[in-house]
Amino acid sequence: MQEKPFIAHQIILKIASRCNLFCNYCHWFRDKEVFKEPKIFSEEIEDLFVMRLRRYLEKYEIKELSLVFHGGEPLLFPMKRYDAFIKKVDKVEAEMDVKLHLSMTTNATLMTDEWARFLLERRISPGISLDGTEAMHNANRVDRFGRGSHAKVVEGIQRLREYGFEPGVLTVANLDHDPAELCDYFVNELQITDFDVLIPNFTRDDAQKNLVRSIADYYIKLFDLWYDIYSDRGVKIRYLESLSKVVLGVPGSMQGMGGATLATLEVLPSGSIEPHDVLRIGGNQNVNTNLNVRTHDFDEVFQNQVWMSAFQAAKNPCASCLDCNYLAACGGGDVMHRYSQSNGYDNPSVYCQDLQRIYQHAFDRIVADLRLEVANQ
């Protein structure tokens, strides 16, 4: 029987390749090749994207798909151009009877009343990058003059709230600070109840340079805080919710857990079609497919060797993982954390020992609270 073709239900549009911040951990700008990209989508690339989108939706009879506006910083793309572009996308949605979910990942420092109103009118759901308190955030997320961006981000969140948004927040774990401080600030001070705490992105080669720090103590404490206090208050932390499921044998849906696949493709301002740009932390060769909307359909990326290397690695962890008690839950970890110049993705995660501790702790906590109820016959 022929294997069913892979279909991505999310497309990231790198609508702007530049950013007004210079975050010191950014995986996008870690690859200097991105500076060769045009600063924004051209109208030609917009039209070609829409044409390829139509073909993709029709070929695979897709009825629901997510489009994520990303960067760089997507608010650097002119609003009038956004408006025209989204009208083209809306036309595809109406004529093909599909549901296109529009969202945006932004640092929110450029958020104005006009932008907030525009996002509301165009049904674009914003997600905000905020790393916690002023000290946590400003340690890494600064402008070109080295000034912290925390105050402007919080101001942007408050402005979005004035227009009825309650944006989700993405945080990169700051291992120099207590996760209790992070949760207290988000939940009790900013009233943010939907956020994620991302593991810092490093490769096996980074470990050889002593750049990688242990994450186990941080995430174990974060789990306990969420499990004992914040989950009962309706607080959602995506990583911990996914962790709680996979340790009990529920198949993973979050990349890097439970064998979940690499499920996203990206289109760059040049028109390049690539896998998720987080793979750039290992070098441009991990994303450079030589495919472009000028000459290729979206689905051609799924047969490309660059895509397939990461996709197959997500499904097939290295040999040392195969006898591990945590394999079903961990799935080998995120593919970018396995990468090395010498072995590609065929390595254990750079966080392997930490992940074992985190998964075991979550399992022990949850199983201790399980109760078996037998229904009356």
C-alpha positions in Angstrom: 0.0 0.0 0.0 1.3 3.4 -0.9 2.2 5.6 2.0 -0.2 8.5 2.6 1.5 11.8 1.6 2.4 14.1 4.4 0.3 17.3 4.6 1.2 20.4 6.6 -1.7 22.2 8.1 0.3 25.3 9.1 2.3 27.6 7.0 4.6 30.3 8.5 5.0 33.4 6.3 8.2 35.3 7.0 6.5 38.4 5.9 9.5 40.6 7.1 13.1 39.3 7.4 14.4 42.2 9.7 13.6 43.0 13.3 13.7 46.1 15.5 15.1 44.0 18.4 18.4 42.2 18.7 17.6 39.3 21.0 20.8 37.4 21.9 19.3 33.9 21.5 17.4 34.5 18.2 17.6 31.4 16.0 16.6 33.4 12.9 19.6 35.8 13.0 22.0 33.2 14.3 22.2 32.2 10.6 23.8 35.2 8.8 22.4 34.1 5.5 19.1 35.6 6.4 20.5 39.1 5.8 20.5 38.2 2.1 16.8 37.9 2.2 14.7 40.9 0.9 13.4 42.9 3.8 9.7 42.2 3.1 7.5 40.2 0.8 7.1 41.8 -2.6 3.7 41.9 -4.3 5.0 39.3 -6.8 5.8 36.9 -3.9 2.4 37.6 -2.4 0.6 36.7 -5.7 2.7 33.6 -6.2 2.1 32.5 -2.6 -1.7 32.9 -3.1 -1.5 30.9 -6.4 0.5 28.1 -4.7 -1.9 28.2 -1.7 -4.9 27.6 -4.0 -3.1 24.6 -5.7 -2.1 23.1 -2.3 -5.6 23.4 -0.8 -7.2 22.0 -4.0 -4.8 19.1 -4.5 -5.2 17.7 -0.9 -8.8 18.8 -0.4 -7.7 20.8 2.7 -10.6 22.4 4.5 -8.7 24.1 7.4 -5.3 25.6 7.5 -3.3 28.0 9.7 -1.3 30.9 8.3 1.1 32.5 10.7 2.6 36.0 10.0 6.2 35.9 11.4 9.6 37.6 11.1 11.9 39.1 11.9 9.2 41.4 13.2 5.9 41.1 11.2 4.8 44.6 12.2 7.6 46.0 10.0 5.5 45.0 7.0 3.4 48.0 5.9 -0.2 48.0 7.0 -1.6 48.9 3.6 0.3 46.0 2.0 -1.1 43.7 4.8 -4.6 44.8 4.0 -4.2 44.0 0.3 -2.5 40.7 0.9 -5.1 39.5 3.4 -7.9 40.4 0.9 -6.3 38.0 -1.6 -6.2 35.3 1.1 -9.8 36.1 2.1 -10.8 35.6 -1.5 -9.2 32.1 -1.6 -11.0 31.3 1.7 -14.4 32.3 0.2 -14.1 30.8 -3.2 -12.7 27.5 -2.0 -14.9 27.1 1.0 -12.0 26.6 3.5 -11.2 28.0 6.9 -8.0 29.9 7.1 -6.9 30.7 10.6 -4.7 33.8 10.7 -2.3 34.6 13.5 0.8 36.6 14.1 3.9 36.2 16.4 5.2 39.7 17.3 7.4 41.3 19.9 4.5 43.9 20.3 6.9 46.9 20.7 5.4 48.5 17.6 1.8 47.8 18.6 -0.4 50.9 18.2 -4.1 51.5 18.3 -4.2 51.5 14.5 -2.4 48.1 14.4 -4.6 46.6 17.2 -7.7 47.8 15.4 -6.4 46.3 12.1 -5.7 42.9 13.7 -9.2 42.9 15.1 -10.9 43.8 11.8 -8.8 41.2 9.9 -9.3 38.4 12.5 -5.6 38.0 13.1 -4.8 36.4 16.5 -1.6 37.8 18.1 0.9 35.9 20.1 3.5 37.9 22.0 7.1 37.2 22.9 7.7 38.3 26.5 10.3 36.6 28.7 8.9 37.6 32.1 9.8 40.4 34.5 11.8 43.4 33.4 15.0 41.8 34.6 14.3 38.5 32.9 13.2 40.0 29.6 15.7 42.8 29.3 18.6 40.4 29.9 18.1 39.1 26.3 15.6 41.1 24.4 17.1 44.5 23.6 17.0 47.0 20.8 20.0 48.0 18.5 21.2 50.4 21.2 21.2 47.7 23.9 18.1 49.1 25.6 15.6 46.8 27.2 12.2 46.3 25.4 10.1 45.1 28.4 8.1 48.3 29.0 7.1 48.5 25.3 6.1 44.9 25.1 3.8 45.2 28.2 2.4 48.4 26.7 1.6 46.5 23.5 -0.1 43.8 25.4 -2.3 46.3 27.3 -3.2 48.0 24.0 -4.3 44.7 22.5 -6.4 44.0 25.5 -8.2 47.4 25.0 -9.4 45.9 21.7 -10.6 42.6 23.2 -7.5 40.4 22.6 -6.0 38.2 25.3 -2.9 37.2 23.5 -0.9 34.0 24.3 2.6 34.6 25.4 5.8 32.8 24.4 8.7 32.9 26.8 12.2 31.4 26.5 13.3 30.0 29.9 15.7 32.3 31.7 17.7 29.8 33.8 19.2 32.6 35.9 15.8 33.3 37.5 13.3 31.4 39.6 10.3 30.0 37.7 8.2 31.0 40.7 9.0 34.6 40.0 8.0 34.1 36.3 4.6 32.5 37.2 3.9 35.1 39.9 4.6 38.0 37.5 2.6 36.6 34.6 -0.4 35.3 36.5 -0.8 37.6 39.5 0.6 40.9 38.1 -0.1 40.8 34.3 -3.1 38.3 34.6 -1.7 36.2 31.8 -3.1 32.7 32.0 -2.0 31.2 28.6 1.7 31.0 28.0 4.5 28.7 27.0 8.0 28.4 28.4 10.4 27.3 25.7 13.6 25.4 26.2 16.6 27.4 25.0 17.8 26.2 21.6 21.2 24.7 21.4 22.9 21.9 19.4 25.4 19.1 20.3 28.1 21.4 18.9 27.1 24.1 21.3 27.6 21.7 24.2 31.2 21.1 23.1 31.6 24.9 23.5 30.1 24.8 27.0 27.2 26.9 26.0 24.5 24.5 27.2 23.2 24.6 30.8 21.1 22.1 32.7 17.3 22.7 32.5 16.1 20.0 34.8 15.9 21.8 38.1 14.1 24.8 36.4 11.5 22.7 34.6 10.9 20.4 37.6 10.1 23.4 39.8 8.0 24.9 37.0 6.0 21.7 36.7 5.4 21.5 40.5 4.2 25.1 40.6 1.8 24.6 37.7 0.6 21.2 38.9 0.1 22.2 42.5 -1.1 25.7 42.2 -1.7 27.2 38.7 -3.4 24.4 36.8 -6.3 24.6 39.3 -6.6 28.3 38.5 -7.0 27.6 34.8 -3.5 28.6 33.8 -2.3 26.9 30.6 1.4 26.3 30.0 1.6 24.4 26.7 4.8 22.5 27.4 3.6 21.2 30.7 0.2 20.3 29.4 1.8 18.3 26.6 4.3 16.7 29.1 1.4 15.6 31.3 -0.2 13.8 28.4 2.8 12.0 26.9 4.1 10.6 30.2 0.7 8.8 30.5 1.0 7.4 26.9 -1.1 9.9 25.0 0.5 10.5 21.6 2.4 13.8 21.3 1.1 16.7 19.3 3.8 19.2 20.3 7.0 19.0 18.3 9.8 17.3 20.2 7.4 15.1 22.3 6.0 11.6 21.9 7.3 11.3 18.3 5.3 14.3 17.0 6.4 15.1 13.5 7.9 18.2 11.9 4.7 19.7 10.8 5.3 23.2 9.5 6.6 24.8 6.3 7.8 28.4 5.8 7.8 30.8 3.0 10.5 33.6 3.1 10.5 37.1 1.5 12.6 35.7 -1.4 9.9 33.1 -2.0 12.0 30.3 -0.7 10.0 27.3 0.7 11.7 25.8 3.7 11.2 23.7 6.9 10.8 25.4 10.2 13.5 28.0 10.6 14.5 26.9 14.1 16.6 24.3 12.3 18.9 27.2 11.4 20.7 26.9 14.7 22.7 24.1 13.0 23.4 26.2 9.9 21.8 27.3 6.7 22.3 23.9 5.1 19.5 22.5 7.4 16.9 24.8 5.8 18.1 25.6 2.3 15.9 23.5 0.0 16.5 25.5 -3.3 12.7 25.5 -3.7 10.8 28.7 -4.4 7.2 29.7 -5.0 8.3 31.0 -8.4 9.0 27.5 -9.6 7.7 25.0 -7.0 4.5 24.0 -5.2 4.4 23.8 -1.5 4.2 20.0 -1.3 7.5 19.6 -3.2 9.3 20.5 0.1 8.1 17.3 1.6 10.1 15.2 -0.8 13.2 17.5 -0.5 16.2 15.9 1.2 16.7 18.8 3.6 13.1 18.5 4.8 13.2 14.7 4.9 16.4 14.6 7.0 14.7 16.5 9.8 11.3 14.8 9.3 12.7 11.3 9.4 14.9 12.2 12.5 11.7 13.3 14.3 10.2 9.9 13.6 13.4 7.9 14.1 15.6 8.9 17.1 19.2 7.7 17.3 20.1 4.1 18.3 21.0 5.1 21.9 17.4 6.2 22.4 15.7 3.0 21.3 16.2 1.1 24.6 15.4 4.2 26.7 12.5 3.9 29.1 11.4 7.5 28.2 11.4 7.0 24.4 7.6 6.8 24.0 7.1 10.0 25.8 10.2 11.9 24.8 10.4 10.7 21.2 14.1 11.6 21.3 13.5 15.3 21.9 13.5 18.2 19.5 15.5 17.5 16.4 17.4 20.8 16.5 18.7 19.8 20.0 20.1 16.6 18.5 22.1 18.2 15.7 25.8 18.1 15.2 28.0 18.9 12.2 29.5 15.4 12.4 26.4 13.2 12.7 23.6 15.4 11.6 20.5 14.6 13.7 21.7 11.2 14.6 22.5 12.0 18.2 20.7 12.1 21.6 19.3 15.4 22.6 21.8 17.8 24.1 19.3 17.8 27.0 18.9 14.0 27.2 19.8 13.6 30.9 17.7 16.6 31.9 14.7 15.4 29.9 14.8 12.0 31.6 14.7 13.7 35.0 11.9 16.0 34.0 9.8 13.2 32.5 10.3 10.9 35.5 9.4 13.6 37.9 6.2 14.5 36.0 5.2 10.8 35.8 5.8 10.2 39.5 3.7 13.2 40.5 0.8 12.4 38.2 0.7 8.7 38.9 0.7 9.3 42.7 -2.5 11.2 42.3 -4.3 8.8 39.9 -7.5 7.1 41.3 -9.1 4.0 39.7 -12.8 4.1 39.7 -14.9 1.0 38.7 -18.3 1.7 37.3 -21.2 -0.2 38.8 -22.3 -3.0 36.5 
